[in-house]
């Protein structure tokens, strides 16, 4: 067995390399005695070397290693995934969205969402079309990617909300070309979903993580083979798509109960009587302001009716402990923010608004909440 450097980024070369690696290993004619490789996905050689040094757990039943982003504390984990788990997730996705098709890649392939687009492409037998702008959202390049799709195949796209927001603003006509657009990685604001639907986009809101091989709940409904429950407010997930283990720590996020293996997440959720899952943000994002727990997800949902993107963070404050600040790419002032959040508890109504040209993003394309907090903390607020 050898550990190989998996491609990173979202370039055409990286996508092609990953497609070929996966196609060779998923081929039914692959010799059973072929050398075993474990792919450690990393955006650079330095990241690969660092990840390899961090591997302490056994690699049995592991084919792919992905480092999570550590969205809240910045300390991610090395997650070991089997090809069986990745394929189980990919097949369940294709069943849910209408069958195999051709994808446009827009996410880095060293993250699970981008990697899964390539897995689904291999299963469908269609090489994906690559959309890889150098910076921001490029409507011309995006239109070219859409034009490059095969006419006879179903068309799919996977985005994070920030990308969808920009696409709705500058390339709404192209969105209607897809049979389904998966949007995940962060909460999808209802107003953004409505604007995308008005543009003709067929949006599916997804929930999942690296530990679940990507999206496992679509529009609140678990994929086939996926079980979901909520214990003490936290979402737990079971099914054949779960990761094998964390590879950099002995502490594991799994619990075993009556022969079933459950992943305990940090996500807050409510499960309806019909099994529909409603997410309410992450437990580790909760802000304590004036002794009151505030879920920024609820505040951001209220602000979604205003223009622009919104992130609510807590910054140190001598009086409140943490002071709620609303950060936006829009132009709403504090008065508009206070009116939009008037129905919330007083502690959940932001005390400041900070306007930015763009929200900082993590390499996966999701908003860097820690980066937003650090940026706002260094600013002198009245």
C-alpha positions as CSV (number, residue, x, y, z in Angstrom):
1,X,0.0,0.0,0.0
2,X,1.2,3.5,-0.8
3,X,-0.2,6.9,0.0
4,X,-0.5,9.2,-3.1
5,X,-1.1,12.9,-3.4
6,X,-4.6,13.5,-4.6
7,X,-5.2,16.5,-6.9
8,X,-6.4,19.7,-5.3
9,X,-8.1,22.8,-6.6
10,X,-10.7,22.9,-9.4
11,X,-8.5,23.1,-12.5
12,X,-9.2,20.9,-15.6
13,X,-5.9,19.0,-14.9
14,X,-7.0,18.3,-11.3
15,X,-10.4,17.1,-12.3
16,X,-9.0,14.9,-15.1
17,X,-6.5,13.3,-12.7
18,X,-9.1,12.5,-10.1
19,X,-11.5,11.2,-12.7
20,X,-8.9,8.8,-14.1
21,X,-7.8,7.6,-10.7
22,X,-11.4,6.9,-9.6
23,X,-12.3,5.3,-13.0
24,X,-9.4,2.9,-12.7
25,X,-10.3,1.8,-9.2
26,X,-14.0,1.5,-9.8
27,X,-13.5,-0.5,-13.1
28,X,-15.1,-4.0,-12.9
29,X,-12.1,-5.3,-14.8
30,X,-9.5,-3.9,-12.4
31,X,-7.2,-6.9,-11.3
32,X,-7.8,-7.9,-7.7
33,X,-4.1,-8.1,-7.2
34,X,-3.5,-4.5,-8.3
35,X,-1.4,-2.4,-5.8
36,X,-3.5,-0.7,-3.2
37,X,-3.3,3.1,-3.0
38,X,-4.8,5.5,-0.5
39,X,-5.4,9.0,-2.0
40,X,-4.7,11.9,0.3
41,X,-6.5,14.8,-1.2
42,X,-4.6,18.1,-0.7
43,X,-4.4,21.4,-2.5
44,X,-0.6,21.4,-2.5
45,X,2.4,19.3,-2.0
46,X,3.1,21.1,1.4
47,X,-0.5,20.3,2.5
48,X,-0.1,16.7,1.4
49,X,3.2,16.4,3.4
50,X,1.6,17.9,6.4
51,X,-1.5,15.6,6.1
52,X,0.7,12.5,5.8
53,X,2.7,13.4,8.9
54,X,-0.6,13.8,10.7
55,X,-1.9,10.3,10.0
56,X,-1.9,8.3,13.2
57,X,-4.9,5.9,12.7
58,X,-5.0,2.7,10.7
59,X,-5.7,2.9,7.0
60,X,-7.7,-0.4,6.7
61,X,-11.0,0.3,4.9
62,X,-9.7,3.7,3.8
63,X,-9.3,4.7,0.2
64,X,-9.5,8.5,0.3
65,X,-8.3,10.9,3.0
66,X,-9.8,14.4,3.1
67,X,-9.0,17.1,5.7
68,X,-12.1,18.9,7.0
69,X,-12.1,22.6,7.1
70,X,-12.6,23.2,10.8
71,X,-15.1,25.9,10.0
72,X,-15.5,27.1,13.5
73,X,-12.2,26.6,15.3
74,X,-10.0,26.2,12.3
75,X,-8.8,22.7,13.4
76,X,-9.9,20.2,10.9
77,X,-9.6,16.4,11.0
78,X,-8.2,13.9,8.6
79,X,-11.2,11.8,7.6
80,X,-10.7,8.4,6.1
81,X,-13.4,7.3,3.5
82,X,-13.8,4.1,1.7
83,X,-14.8,3.9,-2.0
84,X,-17.8,1.8,-1.0
85,X,-19.0,4.7,1.2
86,X,-18.4,7.3,-1.6
87,X,-20.1,5.2,-4.2
88,X,-23.1,4.5,-1.9
89,X,-23.6,8.2,-1.5
90,X,-23.1,8.9,-5.2
91,X,-25.6,6.2,-6.3
92,X,-28.2,7.4,-3.8
93,X,-27.8,11.0,-5.1
94,X,-28.3,9.9,-8.7
95,X,-31.4,8.0,-7.8
96,X,-32.8,11.0,-6.0
97,X,-32.1,13.6,-8.6
98,X,-33.3,11.6,-11.7
99,X,-30.5,9.4,-12.9
100,X,-27.0,9.7,-14.3
101,X,-26.0,12.8,-16.3
102,X,-23.1,15.1,-17.0
103,X,-21.9,17.6,-14.4
104,X,-20.2,20.9,-14.4
105,X,-17.5,21.0,-11.7
106,X,-17.2,24.3,-9.8
107,X,-15.8,23.2,-6.4
108,X,-12.3,22.1,-5.4
109,X,-11.8,18.4,-5.8
110,X,-9.8,18.1,-2.5
111,X,-13.1,18.7,-0.7
112,X,-15.8,16.1,-0.4
113,X,-18.4,18.1,-2.4
114,X,-16.1,18.6,-5.4
115,X,-14.8,15.0,-5.2
116,X,-18.3,13.6,-5.2
117,X,-19.1,15.5,-8.4
118,X,-16.3,13.5,-10.0
119,X,-17.4,10.2,-8.4
120,X,-21.0,10.7,-9.8
121,X,-19.4,11.5,-13.2
122,X,-17.4,8.3,-13.2
123,X,-20.5,6.3,-12.3
124,X,-22.4,8.0,-15.1
125,X,-19.6,7.5,-17.6
126,X,-19.5,11.2,-18.5
127,X,-16.4,13.3,-18.0
128,X,-17.5,16.6,-16.3
129,X,-17.1,20.0,-17.8
130,X,-14.8,22.2,-15.7
131,X,-15.7,25.7,-14.6
132,X,-12.7,27.1,-12.8
133,X,-12.6,30.9,-12.8
134,X,-9.4,32.5,-11.6
135,X,-11.2,34.7,-9.1
136,X,-14.8,35.3,-8.2
137,X,-17.6,34.4,-10.5
138,X,-17.0,34.6,-14.3
139,X,-20.3,34.7,-16.2
140,X,-18.6,34.3,-19.6
141,X,-16.6,31.3,-18.4
142,X,-19.7,29.8,-16.8
143,X,-21.7,30.2,-20.0
144,X,-18.9,28.4,-21.9
145,X,-19.1,25.5,-19.4
146,X,-22.8,25.2,-19.9
147,X,-22.4,25.3,-23.6
148,X,-19.9,22.5,-23.4
149,X,-22.3,20.0,-21.9
150,X,-23.5,17.1,-24.1
151,X,-27.0,17.8,-25.5
152,X,-28.3,14.3,-24.9
153,X,-27.4,14.0,-21.2
154,X,-29.1,15.2,-18.1
155,X,-27.3,18.3,-16.7
156,X,-26.2,18.8,-13.1
157,X,-24.3,21.4,-11.1
158,X,-23.2,21.6,-7.4
159,X,-22.7,25.0,-5.8
160,X,-22.3,26.6,-2.4
161,X,-24.7,29.4,-1.6
162,X,-22.2,32.1,-2.2
163,X,-21.7,30.8,-5.8
164,X,-25.4,30.6,-6.3
165,X,-25.8,34.2,-5.1
166,X,-23.4,35.4,-7.7
167,X,-24.9,33.3,-10.4
168,X,-28.3,34.6,-9.8
169,X,-26.9,38.2,-10.0
170,X,-24.8,37.9,-13.1
171,X,-25.8,34.7,-15.0
172,X,-29.4,33.8,-14.2
173,X,-30.2,32.5,-17.7
174,X,-27.6,29.8,-17.5
175,X,-29.1,28.3,-14.3
176,X,-32.2,27.1,-16.1
177,X,-30.1,24.9,-18.3
178,X,-29.6,22.3,-15.5
179,X,-31.9,19.5,-14.6
180,X,-30.9,19.9,-10.9
181,X,-28.6,22.2,-9.0
182,X,-27.4,20.9,-5.6
183,X,-26.7,23.7,-3.1
184,X,-24.9,22.8,0.1
185,X,-22.0,23.6,2.5
186,X,-24.1,26.2,4.3
187,X,-27.7,27.2,4.9
188,X,-29.5,28.2,1.8
189,X,-31.3,31.5,2.5
190,X,-35.0,31.2,1.5
191,X,-34.9,34.5,-0.5
192,X,-32.0,33.3,-2.5
193,X,-33.7,30.0,-3.2
194,X,-36.8,31.9,-4.4
195,X,-34.8,34.2,-6.6
196,X,-33.0,31.2,-8.2
197,X,-36.4,29.4,-8.7
198,X,-37.7,32.6,-10.4
199,X,-34.7,32.4,-12.8
200,X,-35.8,28.8,-13.7
201,X,-33.3,27.0,-11.6
202,X,-34.3,23.6,-10.1
203,X,-32.6,23.9,-6.7
204,X,-32.1,21.1,-4.3
205,X,-30.9,22.1,-0.8
206,X,-28.4,19.5,0.5
207,X,-27.1,18.7,4.0
208,X,-24.0,16.6,4.7
209,X,-20.3,16.7,5.6
210,X,-17.0,15.0,4.8
211,X,-17.9,12.4,7.5
212,X,-21.1,11.5,5.5
213,X,-19.4,11.4,2.1
214,X,-21.1,14.6,1.1
215,X,-24.8,15.4,1.0
216,X,-27.0,12.8,2.7
217,X,-30.3,14.8,3.2
218,X,-31.9,16.5,0.2
219,X,-34.6,19.1,0.8
220,X,-34.9,17.8,4.3
221,X,-35.5,14.2,3.2
222,X,-32.7,11.6,3.9
223,X,-31.4,9.8,0.8
224,X,-32.3,6.1,0.4
225,X,-30.3,4.1,3.0
226,X,-29.7,7.1,5.3
227,X,-31.2,7.2,8.8
228,X,-31.4,10.5,10.7
229,X,-32.3,11.2,14.3
230,X,-31.9,14.2,16.7
231,X,-30.5,13.6,20.1
232,X,-30.2,16.4,22.6
233,X,-30.8,18.9,19.7
234,X,-27.9,17.5,17.7
235,X,-28.3,15.7,14.4
236,X,-27.1,12.1,14.2
237,X,-26.7,10.2,10.9
238,X,-26.4,6.5,10.1
239,X,-25.9,4.6,6.8
240,X,-23.5,2.9,4.4
241,X,-22.1,6.3,3.4
242,X,-20.3,7.1,6.7
243,X,-16.6,7.7,6.9
244,X,-14.4,4.9,8.2
245,X,-12.8,7.0,11.0
246,X,-10.8,10.1,11.9
247,X,-7.1,9.3,11.2
248,X,-5.5,12.0,13.3
249,X,-7.0,11.4,16.7
250,X,-8.3,8.5,18.9
251,X,-11.4,10.5,19.6
252,X,-14.1,9.5,17.2
253,X,-17.5,11.1,16.4
254,X,-19.4,7.7,16.2
255,X,-21.6,5.9,18.7
256,X,-22.8,2.3,18.4
257,X,-26.3,1.4,19.5
258,X,-28.2,-1.8,18.9
259,X,-25.9,-2.8,16.1
260,X,-26.1,0.6,14.4
261,X,-23.3,3.0,13.9
262,X,-24.3,6.7,14.2
263,X,-22.3,9.8,13.4
264,X,-22.8,12.5,16.0
265,X,-22.6,16.0,14.3
266,X,-22.4,19.5,15.7
267,X,-25.4,20.5,13.7
268,X,-28.6,21.6,15.4
269,X,-31.8,20.2,14.0
270,X,-35.4,19.4,14.4
271,X,-37.0,16.2,13.0
272,X,-40.6,16.5,12.1
273,X,-43.2,13.7,12.5
274,X,-42.9,12.9,8.8
275,X,-39.1,12.5,9.1
276,X,-38.3,15.9,7.5
277,X,-35.1,17.4,8.9
278,X,-35.0,21.2,9.6
279,X,-31.5,22.5,10.3
280,X,-30.9,25.3,12.8
281,X,-27.2,26.0,12.3
282,X,-24.2,24.6,14.3
283,X,-24.0,24.3,18.0
284,X,-20.5,25.7,18.0
285,X,-21.6,28.8,16.2
286,X,-24.0,29.8,19.0
287,X,-23.2,33.3,20.3
288,X,-23.7,34.2,24.0
289,X,-24.6,37.8,24.3
290,X,-25.7,39.3,27.6
291,X,-26.0,35.8,29.0
292,X,-28.5,34.7,26.3
293,X,-27.7,32.0,23.7
294,X,-28.2,33.4,20.2
295,X,-28.3,31.1,17.1
296,X,-26.8,33.2,14.2
297,X,-28.7,30.9,11.8
298,X,-32.0,32.4,13.0
299,X,-30.7,36.0,12.7
300,X,-29.3,35.3,9.2
301,X,-32.6,33.8,8.1
302,X,-34.4,37.0,9.1
303,X,-31.8,39.2,7.3
304,X,-32.0,37.1,4.1
305,X,-35.0,39.2,2.9
306,X,-32.6,42.2,2.6
307,X,-30.3,42.6,-0.3
308,X,-26.8,41.0,-0.3
309,X,-25.2,38.1,1.6
310,X,-25.3,38.1,5.4
311,X,-23.2,36.6,8.2
312,X,-23.8,37.3,11.9
313,X,-20.9,37.0,14.3
314,X,-20.1,37.8,17.9
315,X,-17.2,40.0,18.7
316,X,-15.7,40.7,22.2
317,X,-17.6,43.3,24.1
318,X,-17.1,44.5,27.7
319,X,-20.8,45.0,28.4
320,X,-22.4,42.1,26.5
321,X,-19.6,39.5,26.5
322,X,-20.2,39.1,22.8
323,X,-21.7,41.8,20.6
324,X,-23.9,40.8,17.7
325,X,-22.6,42.2,14.4
326,X,-24.3,41.7,11.0
327,X,-21.8,41.7,8.1
328,X,-23.2,42.1,4.6
329,X,-22.3,42.7,1.0
330,X,-25.6,44.6,0.7
331,X,-26.4,48.2,1.5
332,X,-29.0,47.9,4.3
333,X,-28.4,50.1,7.3
334,X,-28.8,49.3,11.0
335,X,-32.4,50.6,10.9
336,X,-33.3,48.1,8.2
337,X,-31.5,45.3,10.1
338,X,-33.4,46.2,13.3
339,X,-36.7,46.1,11.5
340,X,-36.0,42.8,9.8
341,X,-35.1,41.2,13.2
342,X,-37.9,42.9,15.2
343,X,-39.7,39.6,15.7
344,X,-36.6,38.1,17.4
345,X,-35.6,38.3,21.0
346,X,-33.7,41.5,21.9
347,X,-30.4,39.7,22.3
348,X,-30.7,38.4,18.8
349,X,-31.0,41.8,17.2
350,X,-27.6,42.9,15.8
351,X,-26.1,46.0,17.4
352,X,-23.9,46.9,14.4
353,X,-23.8,46.5,10.6
354,X,-20.5,46.2,8.7
355,X,-20.5,46.5,4.9
356,X,-17.9,44.6,2.9
357,X,-17.3,44.2,-0.8
358,X,-17.1,40.4,-0.5
359,X,-17.2,37.9,2.3
360,X,-14.0,35.9,2.9
361,X,-14.2,32.3,1.7
362,X,-12.5,29.1,2.6
363,X,-10.8,27.0,-0.1
364,X,-14.0,25.0,-0.5
365,X,-16.0,28.1,-1.5
366,X,-17.9,28.4,1.8
367,X,-18.0,31.5,3.8
368,X,-15.1,31.7,6.3
369,X,-17.0,32.5,9.5
370,X,-13.8,32.7,11.5
371,X,-12.3,35.1,8.9
372,X,-15.4,37.3,9.1
373,X,-15.2,37.4,12.9
374,X,-11.5,38.3,12.8
375,X,-12.0,41.0,10.2
376,X,-14.8,42.6,12.2
377,X,-13.0,42.3,15.5
378,X,-10.1,44.4,14.2
379,X,-12.4,47.2,13.2
380,X,-13.3,50.0,15.5
381,X,-17.0,49.8,16.1
382,X,-18.9,52.6,17.9
